[in-house]
Amino acid sequence: WDGVQPVFDNSSGWSAKSSTGLCGLGNTAVYGECLASSYQRLFLSSIPDLVFAGLPFEVVLFKKDAYNQTITTDSQSTVQSSAYVTVKGALKTDKSVSISGEFVGVLSEGHVKLTIVAKPSYVSIDTALGVTTMTNPVTLYMVGRDSLTSLMMVSAAIRPNFATGQAVCPTGYILVLDASSGSSNGRNGFCSPCGQEQYSVSPLAGLTPGVPSCFNCPPSADCSGLANVVFSRGTWAISKGMY
């Protein structure tokens, strides 16, 4: 059904699963045990507990009907991830966030997996105190066009939990700010891995104050990238984010 929910007829042999739905026991329709209905919402699942700037994370998006059934007959609608801010109650594109990755996809049997790379804008980085401040909290929506009705589909907002401070990047990565990007009062940042003959044990440490960087491999050590440092002689300790 589309638009108006059918009236339940007790003589039909069906059972009302709830006050809001008509569901038949043993119904083998592709949607599920309830009557099929048109699009009602986009549902996001598998959102990771922690996200790092500029590193990919996955979400799974489902197209749901009025009874929370996945609309498995849709393998045509296209959806994408976008960053928005709310201005006076209206959604506006958040230009301070860069979105890339496989953030556009076509539904397959009512669902799709998206791989999103989000680079937030940072207004300040205090390497001494280990504090990172984003221009805006990152708010993502999944939007698309229903191939059956041509209606716009919009998910509920999600705010990925971006890592901050001394843990802003995984161990062995540093936080790098783009030369000129993001908003007028910030620059997009991303976590960059340290390569061969380099290392990092703190994503905000660097030789220049306020500029995180990878360090060259210490003498008598073997560095295979990231935070992997093996010393052949002596005893070494970490001080101010470096050996």
C-alpha positions as CSV (number, residue, x, y, z in Angstrom):
1,W,0.0,0.0,0.0
2,D,1.0,3.6,-0.6
3,G,-0.2,6.6,1.4
4,V,-3.2,5.2,3.2
5,Q,-3.0,2.1,5.4
6,P,-5.5,-0.6,4.6
7,V,-8.4,-1.3,7.0
8,F,-7.8,-4.6,8.9
9,D,-10.5,-7.2,8.3
10,N,-10.7,-9.8,11.0
11,S,-12.4,-12.3,8.7
12,S,-9.4,-12.4,6.4
13,G,-7.5,-14.9,8.5
14,W,-4.7,-12.4,9.1
15,S,-3.5,-11.2,12.5
16,A,-2.8,-7.6,13.5
17,K,0.7,-7.8,14.8
18,S,0.3,-4.3,16.3
19,S,-2.0,-1.3,16.2
20,T,0.2,0.1,13.4
21,G,0.6,-2.9,11.2
22,L,-1.1,-5.7,9.3
23,C,1.0,-8.8,9.4
24,G,0.2,-12.4,8.4
25,L,1.6,-15.4,10.1
26,G,3.5,-17.5,7.6
27,N,3.4,-14.7,4.9
28,T,6.3,-15.5,2.5
29,A,6.3,-12.1,0.6
30,V,9.8,-10.8,-0.1
31,Y,9.4,-7.8,2.3
32,G,8.6,-10.0,5.3
33,E,5.5,-11.1,7.2
34,C,3.7,-7.7,7.0
35,L,1.9,-6.2,4.1
36,A,4.2,-4.4,1.7
37,S,4.2,-0.6,1.7
38,S,6.1,2.2,0.2
39,Y,9.3,3.9,1.4
40,Q,9.1,5.4,4.9
41,R,12.7,5.9,6.1
42,L,16.4,5.2,5.5
43,F,18.0,3.3,8.4
44,L,21.7,3.3,9.2
45,S,23.4,0.4,10.9
46,S,27.0,-0.8,11.6
47,I,28.2,2.7,12.6
48,P,31.6,2.3,14.2
49,D,32.1,3.4,17.8
50,L,35.2,5.5,16.8
51,V,36.2,7.3,13.6
52,F,39.5,8.8,12.6
53,A,39.9,11.9,10.4
54,G,40.6,11.0,6.8
55,L,40.4,7.2,7.4
56,P,37.6,5.1,5.8
57,F,34.7,3.8,7.8
58,E,31.7,1.7,6.7
59,V,28.0,2.1,7.3
60,V,25.2,0.0,6.0
61,L,22.0,1.7,4.8
62,F,18.6,0.1,4.6
63,K,15.4,1.3,2.8
64,K,12.5,0.6,5.1
65,D,8.8,0.5,4.7
66,A,6.0,1.5,7.1
67,Y,6.5,-1.7,9.1
68,N,10.3,-1.5,9.4
69,Q,10.7,-4.1,6.7
70,T,13.6,-3.8,4.2
71,I,12.2,-3.0,0.7
72,T,14.1,-5.8,-1.0
73,T,12.5,-5.2,-4.3
74,D,14.5,-2.0,-4.8
75,S,17.9,-2.4,-6.5
76,Q,17.8,0.9,-8.4
77,S,17.6,3.8,-6.0
78,T,20.9,5.8,-5.6
79,V,22.0,7.2,-2.2
80,Q,25.0,9.2,-1.0
81,S,26.5,10.5,2.2
82,S,26.6,14.3,2.8
83,A,27.7,16.6,5.6
84,Y,25.2,19.2,6.8
85,V,24.7,21.8,9.4
86,T,21.4,23.2,10.6
87,V,20.8,26.9,10.0
88,K,17.6,28.3,11.4
89,G,16.0,24.9,11.2
90,A,17.0,24.2,7.6
91,L,19.7,21.8,6.4
92,K,22.7,23.4,4.7
93,T,25.8,21.7,3.2
94,D,28.6,21.9,5.7
95,K,31.5,23.1,3.5
96,S,34.0,22.7,6.4
97,V,33.9,18.9,6.0
98,S,35.4,17.0,3.0
99,I,33.6,13.8,2.1
100,S,35.2,11.2,-0.2
101,G,35.5,7.4,-0.5
102,E,32.7,5.2,-1.9
103,F,30.1,7.5,-0.5
104,V,27.7,7.1,-3.4
105,G,26.0,3.7,-4.0
106,V,23.0,1.9,-5.6
107,L,20.7,-0.1,-3.4
108,S,20.9,-3.9,-3.9
109,E,17.8,-5.7,-2.6
110,G,17.0,-2.6,-0.4
111,H,20.4,-2.0,1.2
112,V,23.9,-0.8,0.4
113,K,27.3,-0.6,2.1
114,L,29.0,2.8,1.9
115,T,32.7,3.4,2.7
116,I,33.0,7.0,3.8
117,V,36.1,9.1,4.3
118,A,35.4,12.3,6.2
119,K,38.0,15.1,6.8
120,P,36.8,17.5,9.5
121,S,37.9,21.1,9.7
122,Y,40.2,21.9,12.6
123,V,40.2,25.4,14.0
124,S,43.1,24.8,16.3
125,I,45.7,22.2,17.4
126,D,47.6,22.6,20.6
127,T,50.4,20.1,20.4
128,A,51.8,21.1,23.9
129,L,48.5,20.4,25.7
130,G,47.4,17.6,23.3
131,V,44.1,19.4,22.3
132,T,42.4,19.3,18.9
133,T,39.3,21.5,18.2
134,M,37.1,21.0,15.2
135,T,35.3,23.9,13.5
136,N,31.9,22.1,13.7
137,P,30.8,18.7,15.0
138,V,30.5,16.4,11.9
139,T,26.9,15.6,11.1
140,L,26.2,13.2,8.3
141,Y,23.0,12.4,6.5
142,M,22.3,9.8,3.8
143,V,20.2,11.2,1.0
144,G,18.8,9.7,-2.2
145,R,15.9,9.6,-4.7
146,D,13.3,6.8,-4.4
147,S,13.3,5.1,-7.9
148,L,9.7,4.0,-7.4
149,T,8.1,7.3,-6.3
150,S,10.8,9.9,-7.2
151,L,10.5,11.2,-3.6
152,M,13.6,12.4,-1.8
153,M,14.8,10.0,0.9
154,V,16.7,11.3,3.9
155,S,18.1,9.4,6.9
156,A,18.2,10.5,10.5
157,A,21.3,12.5,11.3
158,I,24.4,10.7,12.7
159,R,27.3,12.3,14.4
160,P,30.3,10.0,14.1
161,N,32.5,9.9,17.2
162,F,35.7,11.4,15.9
163,A,38.8,10.7,17.9
164,T,40.3,13.8,19.6
165,G,43.4,15.0,21.4
166,Q,46.4,12.7,21.8
167,A,44.3,9.9,20.4
168,V,43.1,11.8,17.3
169,C,44.8,9.3,15.1
170,P,45.8,5.6,15.4
171,T,49.3,4.9,16.8
172,G,51.8,5.4,14.0
173,Y,49.8,8.1,12.3
174,I,50.1,11.9,12.5
175,L,47.4,14.6,12.1
176,V,48.1,16.6,8.9
177,L,46.2,19.8,8.0
178,D,45.6,20.6,4.3
179,A,47.4,23.7,3.1
180,S,44.2,25.5,2.3
181,S,40.8,23.9,2.7
182,G,37.8,23.7,4.9
183,S,36.1,26.8,6.2
184,S,37.3,30.3,6.6
185,N,38.4,29.6,10.2
186,G,39.8,26.1,9.9
187,R,41.6,23.6,7.7
188,N,40.6,20.0,6.9
189,G,42.7,17.4,8.7
190,F,43.4,13.8,8.1
191,C,45.5,11.0,9.7
192,S,48.6,10.1,7.7
193,P,50.7,7.0,8.3
194,C,54.5,7.2,8.9
195,G,56.4,5.3,6.3
196,Q,59.6,3.3,6.1
197,E,62.6,4.7,8.2
198,Q,60.1,6.9,10.1
199,Y,57.9,6.5,13.2
200,S,55.3,8.2,15.3
201,V,54.2,7.4,18.9
202,S,52.1,10.5,19.2
203,P,49.9,11.9,16.4
204,L,50.5,15.5,17.6
205,A,54.2,15.4,18.2
206,G,56.7,17.1,15.8
207,L,59.9,19.0,15.5
208,T,58.2,22.3,14.9
209,P,55.7,23.4,17.5
210,G,52.1,23.2,16.3
211,V,53.0,21.0,13.3
212,P,52.8,17.3,13.8
213,S,55.3,15.2,11.9
214,C,56.8,11.8,11.6
215,F,60.3,11.4,13.1
216,N,63.3,9.9,11.4
217,C,64.4,6.5,12.7
218,P,66.7,6.8,15.7
219,P,70.3,5.6,15.4
220,S,70.9,1.8,15.9
221,A,67.1,1.2,15.3
222,D,65.1,-0.4,12.6
223,C,61.9,1.4,11.6
224,S,59.4,-0.4,9.4
225,G,56.8,2.4,9.5
226,L,53.9,3.5,11.8
227,A,55.1,3.0,15.4
228,N,57.3,0.0,14.7
229,V,60.7,0.7,16.2
230,V,63.2,-2.1,17.1
231,F,66.4,-1.0,18.8
232,S,69.6,-3.1,18.5
233,R,71.5,-1.3,21.2
234,G,70.9,0.6,24.4
235,T,67.8,1.5,26.3
236,W,65.4,4.1,24.9
237,A,62.5,5.9,26.4
238,I,59.8,8.1,25.0
239,S,59.9,11.8,25.9
240,K,57.6,14.5,24.4
241,G,56.3,12.1,21.8
242,M,59.7,10.9,20.5
243,Y,62.6,8.5,21.2
